């Protein structure tokens, strides 16, 4: 039985983005999550909201607190 091309295709990765744009996109995704969930947000929620893998967050921000600080700083600017 033949398999269609659609069934054999693999999920596409997000397009490459310059580091500062990726950082800004993650921060933008975190802002509404912080308003809704406070500091209890998870990296899984962040990744889903930003449309990225959790590992991408870790490559951009060493720890979640660094991301939260960057988000607060961006909100105050």
OpenMM code with the backbone's topology and positions (N, CA, C; nanometers):
from openmm import Vec3, app, unit

residues = "UNK UNK UNK UNK UNK UNK UNK UNK UNK UNK UNK UNK UNK UNK UNK UNK UNK UNK UNK UNK UNK UNK UNK UNK UNK UNK UNK UNK UNK UNK UNK UNK UNK UNK UNK UNK UNK UNK UNK UNK UNK UNK UNK UNK UNK UNK UNK UNK UNK UNK UNK UNK UNK UNK UNK UNK UNK UNK UNK UNK UNK UNK UNK UNK UNK UNK UNK UNK UNK UNK UNK UNK UNK UNK UNK UNK UNK".split()
positions = [
    Vec3(0.0845, -0.1177, 0.0000),
    Vec3(0.0000, 0.0000, 0.0000),
    Vec3(0.0887, 0.1236, 0.0000),
    Vec3(0.0614, 0.2187, -0.0826),
    Vec3(0.1414, 0.3415, -0.0940),
    Vec3(0.1066, 0.4370, 0.0190),
    Vec3(0.2092, 0.5074, 0.0648),
    Vec3(0.1910, 0.6079, 0.1684),
    Vec3(0.1993, 0.7445, 0.1037),
    Vec3(0.1085, 0.8309, 0.1375),
    Vec3(0.1097, 0.9643, 0.0763),
    Vec3(0.2247, 1.0465, 0.1309),
    Vec3(0.2650, 1.1455, 0.0530),
    Vec3(0.3723, 1.2351, 0.0946),
    Vec3(0.3346, 1.3073, 0.2223),
    Vec3(0.2096, 1.3419, 0.2356),
    Vec3(0.1634, 1.4135, 0.3540),
    Vec3(0.1855, 1.3306, 0.4802),
    Vec3(0.1602, 1.2005, 0.4751),
    Vec3(0.1780, 1.1141, 0.5912),
    Vec3(0.3246, 1.0992, 0.6267),
    Vec3(0.4124, 1.1116, 0.5286),
    Vec3(0.5541, 1.0902, 0.5528),
    Vec3(0.6261, 1.2184, 0.5939),
    Vec3(0.5634, 1.3326, 0.5776),
    Vec3(0.6320, 1.4574, 0.6079),
    Vec3(0.6538, 1.4725, 0.7576),
    Vec3(0.7611, 1.5401, 0.7916),
    Vec3(0.7925, 1.5651, 0.9316),
    Vec3(0.7528, 1.7078, 0.9649),
    Vec3(0.7289, 1.7354, 1.0919),
    Vec3(0.6916, 1.8713, 1.1296),
    Vec3(0.8038, 1.9682, 1.0930),
    Vec3(0.7656, 2.0867, 1.0495),
    Vec3(0.8650, 2.1862, 1.0127),
    Vec3(0.9123, 2.2603, 1.1364),
    Vec3(1.0404, 2.2945, 1.1351),
    Vec3(1.0969, 2.3737, 1.2435),
    Vec3(1.0608, 2.5197, 1.2211),
    Vec3(1.0633, 2.5947, 1.3292),
    Vec3(1.0409, 2.7385, 1.3173),
    Vec3(1.1552, 2.7977, 1.2367),
    Vec3(1.1243, 2.9004, 1.1615),
    Vec3(1.2284, 2.9626, 1.0810),
    Vec3(1.3338, 3.0265, 1.1711),
    Vec3(1.4555, 3.0316, 1.1193),
    Vec3(1.5654, 3.0900, 1.1956),
    Vec3(1.5354, 3.2369, 1.2196),
    Vec3(1.5726, 3.2822, 1.3374),
    Vec3(1.5454, 3.4191, 1.3764),
    Vec3(1.6706, 3.4728, 1.4445),
    Vec3(1.7074, 3.5965, 1.4186),
    Vec3(1.8228, 3.6530, 1.4895),
    Vec3(1.8004, 3.6441, 1.6409),
    Vec3(1.9067, 3.6238, 1.7185),
    Vec3(1.8930, 3.6049, 1.8634),
    Vec3(1.8113, 3.7127, 1.9347),
    Vec3(1.8304, 3.8396, 1.8995),
    Vec3(1.7559, 3.9458, 1.9673),
    Vec3(1.6071, 3.9406, 1.9338),
    Vec3(1.5748, 3.9028, 1.8112),
    Vec3(1.4331, 3.8885, 1.7743),
    Vec3(1.3701, 3.7711, 1.8472),
    Vec3(1.4429, 3.6600, 1.8568),
    Vec3(1.3929, 3.5418, 1.9286),
    Vec3(1.3693, 3.5772, 2.0749),
    Vec3(1.4648, 3.6478, 2.1342),
    Vec3(1.4535, 3.6899, 2.2748),
    Vec3(1.3294, 3.7777, 2.2934),
    Vec3(1.3112, 3.8743, 2.2046),
    Vec3(1.1961, 3.9649, 2.2139),
    Vec3(1.0639, 3.8896, 2.1955),
    Vec3(1.0619, 3.7914, 2.1062),
    Vec3(0.9401, 3.7130, 2.0829),
    Vec3(0.9038, 3.6304, 2.2067),
    Vec3(1.0026, 3.5760, 2.2721),
    Vec3(0.9771, 3.4973, 2.3936),
    Vec3(0.9240, 3.5891, 2.5036),
    Vec3(0.9880, 3.7035, 2.5210),
    Vec3(0.9432, 3.7995, 2.6224),
    Vec3(0.7995, 3.8427, 2.5948),
    Vec3(0.7676, 3.8693, 2.4696),
    Vec3(0.6315, 3.9111, 2.4335),
    Vec3(0.5294, 3.8021, 2.4669),
    Vec3(0.5676, 3.6767, 2.4512),
    Vec3(0.4769, 3.5657, 2.4827),
    Vec3(0.4580, 3.5504, 2.6333),
    Vec3(0.5589, 3.5889, 2.7106),
    Vec3(0.5533, 3.5721, 2.8562),
    Vec3(0.4643, 3.6765, 2.9229),
    Vec3(0.4606, 3.7961, 2.8697),
    Vec3(0.3879, 3.9054, 2.9358),
    Vec3(0.2428, 3.8699, 2.9691),
    Vec3(0.1615, 3.8217, 2.8750),
    Vec3(0.0236, 3.7881, 2.9124),
    Vec3(0.0161, 3.6676, 3.0073),
    Vec3(0.1118, 3.5764, 2.9955),
    Vec3(0.1123, 3.4613, 3.0864),
    Vec3(0.1386, 3.5058, 3.2294),
    Vec3(0.2285, 3.6010, 3.2466),
    Vec3(0.2566, 3.6531, 3.3807),
    Vec3(0.1330, 3.7197, 3.4396),
    Vec3(0.0609, 3.7931, 3.3570),
    Vec3(-0.0602, 3.8594, 3.4047),
    Vec3(-0.1636, 3.7576, 3.4502),
    Vec3(-0.1689, 3.6446, 3.3805),
    Vec3(-0.2692, 3.5426, 3.4116),
    Vec3(-0.2269, 3.4473, 3.5230),
    Vec3(-0.0993, 3.4047, 3.5223),
    Vec3(-0.0550, 3.2992, 3.6136),
    Vec3(0.0484, 3.3438, 3.7169),
    Vec3(0.1024, 3.4625, 3.7029),
    Vec3(0.2076, 3.5068, 3.7936),
    Vec3(0.3345, 3.4265, 3.7694),
    Vec3(0.4204, 3.4233, 3.8681),
    Vec3(0.5489, 3.3546, 3.8557),
    Vec3(0.5365, 3.2030, 3.8454),
    Vec3(0.4176, 3.1500, 3.8602),
    Vec3(0.3965, 3.0052, 3.8550),
    Vec3(0.3952, 2.9508, 3.7127),
    Vec3(0.4155, 3.0358, 3.6116),
    Vec3(0.4147, 2.9863, 3.4739),
    Vec3(0.5264, 2.8853, 3.4534),
    Vec3(0.5031, 2.7947, 3.3622),
    Vec3(0.6019, 2.6910, 3.3335),
    Vec3(0.6673, 2.7171, 3.1981),
    Vec3(0.7832, 2.6559, 3.1777),
    Vec3(0.8487, 2.6699, 3.0487),
    Vec3(0.7646, 2.6052, 2.9395),
    Vec3(0.6874, 2.5052, 2.9741),
    Vec3(0.5988, 2.4423, 2.8759),
    Vec3(0.4920, 2.5411, 2.8301),
    Vec3(0.4324, 2.6157, 2.9224),
    Vec3(0.3333, 2.7170, 2.8864),
    Vec3(0.3963, 2.8259, 2.7996),
    Vec3(0.5168, 2.8668, 2.8369),
    Vec3(0.5872, 2.9705, 2.7621),
    Vec3(0.6146, 2.9220, 2.6200),
    Vec3(0.6666, 2.8007, 2.6082),
    Vec3(0.6993, 2.7456, 2.4770),
    Vec3(0.5753, 2.7367, 2.3895),
    Vec3(0.4654, 2.6920, 2.4463),
    Vec3(0.3398, 2.6807, 2.3705),
    Vec3(0.2938, 2.8186, 2.3239),
    Vec3(0.2977, 2.9163, 2.4115),
    Vec3(0.2525, 3.0520, 2.3765),
    Vec3(0.3419, 3.1152, 2.2708),
    Vec3(0.4719, 3.0845, 2.2755),
    Vec3(0.5670, 3.1434, 2.1807),
    Vec3(0.5786, 3.0613, 2.0526),
    Vec3(0.5230, 2.9406, 2.0535),
    Vec3(0.5314, 2.8540, 1.9353),
    Vec3(0.6709, 2.7997, 1.9125),
    Vec3(0.7404, 2.7693, 2.0219),
    Vec3(0.8774, 2.7189, 2.0150),
    Vec3(0.8918, 2.5977, 2.1054),
    Vec3(1.0061, 2.5316, 2.0967),
    Vec3(1.0365, 2.4192, 2.1860),
    Vec3(1.0886, 2.4734, 2.3193),
    Vec3(1.0683, 2.3983, 2.4249),
    Vec3(1.1185, 2.4404, 2.5555),
    Vec3(1.2699, 2.4620, 2.5530),
    Vec3(1.3404, 2.3808, 2.4770),
    Vec3(1.4857, 2.3938, 2.4684),
    Vec3(1.5296, 2.5280, 2.4143),
    Vec3(1.4470, 2.5880, 2.3308),
    Vec3(1.4798, 2.7201, 2.2766),
    Vec3(1.4832, 2.8234, 2.3878),
    Vec3(1.3929, 2.8122, 2.4826),
    Vec3(1.3918, 2.9046, 2.5964),
    Vec3(1.5226, 2.8937, 2.6726),
    Vec3(1.5659, 2.7720, 2.6948),
    Vec3(1.6886, 2.7475, 2.7716),
    Vec3(1.8112, 2.7972, 2.6971),
    Vec3(1.8090, 2.7922, 2.5652),
    Vec3(1.9219, 2.8443, 2.4879),
    Vec3(1.9295, 2.9967, 2.4945),
    Vec3(1.8152, 3.0611, 2.5136),
    Vec3(1.8113, 3.2069, 2.5163),
    Vec3(1.8271, 3.2602, 2.6589),
    Vec3(1.7646, 3.1958, 2.7546),
    Vec3(1.7697, 3.2375, 2.8947),
    Vec3(1.8216, 3.1212, 2.9786),
    Vec3(1.9280, 3.1456, 3.0539),
    Vec3(1.9912, 3.0387, 3.1325),
    Vec3(1.8952, 2.9785, 3.2349),
    Vec3(1.8159, 3.0630, 3.2981),
    Vec3(1.7195, 3.0171, 3.3990),
    Vec3(1.5899, 3.0964, 3.3831),
    Vec3(1.4819, 3.0422, 3.4349),
    Vec3(1.3519, 3.1072, 3.4211),
    Vec3(1.3514, 3.2451, 3.4857),
    Vec3(1.4206, 3.2618, 3.5978),
    Vec3(1.4252, 3.3925, 3.6636),
    Vec3(1.4864, 3.4992, 3.5736),
    Vec3(1.5833, 3.4615, 3.4910),
    Vec3(1.6419, 3.5560, 3.3957),
    Vec3(1.5366, 3.6019, 3.2952),
    Vec3(1.4530, 3.5102, 3.2508),
    Vec3(1.3447, 3.5432, 3.1585),
    Vec3(1.2426, 3.6337, 3.2261),
    Vec3(1.2063, 3.6021, 3.3484),
    Vec3(1.1086, 3.6844, 3.4198),
    Vec3(1.1628, 3.8250, 3.4425),
    Vec3(1.2904, 3.8362, 3.4784),
    Vec3(1.3524, 3.9679, 3.4972),
    Vec3(1.3532, 4.0470, 3.3664),
    Vec3(1.3870, 3.9810, 3.2557),
    Vec3(1.3893, 4.0474, 3.1255),
    Vec3(1.2496, 4.0927, 3.0843),
    Vec3(1.1492, 4.0140, 3.1181),
    Vec3(1.0109, 4.0495, 3.0865),
    Vec3(0.9667, 4.1698, 3.1678),
    Vec3(1.0010, 4.1727, 3.2955),
    Vec3(0.9669, 4.2863, 3.3800),
    Vec3(1.0371, 4.4120, 3.3305),
    Vec3(1.1644, 4.3988, 3.2964),
    Vec3(1.2408, 4.5123, 3.2464),
    Vec3(1.1796, 4.5668, 3.1167),
    Vec3(1.1387, 4.4769, 3.0267),
    Vec3(1.0765, 4.5190, 2.9021),
    Vec3(0.9435, 4.5891, 2.9273),
    Vec3(0.8699, 4.5440, 3.0250),
    Vec3(0.7418, 4.6047, 3.0572),
    Vec3(0.7589, 4.7456, 3.1141),
    Vec3(0.8688, 4.7667, 3.1830),
    Vec3(0.8930, 4.8973, 3.2440),
    Vec3(0.9532, 4.9982, 3.1459),
    Vec3(1.0047, 4.9496, 3.0341),
    Vec3(1.0635, 5.0405, 2.9350),
    Vec3(0.9589, 5.1175, 2.8594),
] * unit.nanometer
topology = app.Topology()
chain = topology.addChain("A")
for resn in residues:
    res = topology.addResidue(resn, chain)
    for name in ("N", "CA", "C"):
        topology.addAtom(name, app.Element.getBySymbol(name[0]), res)
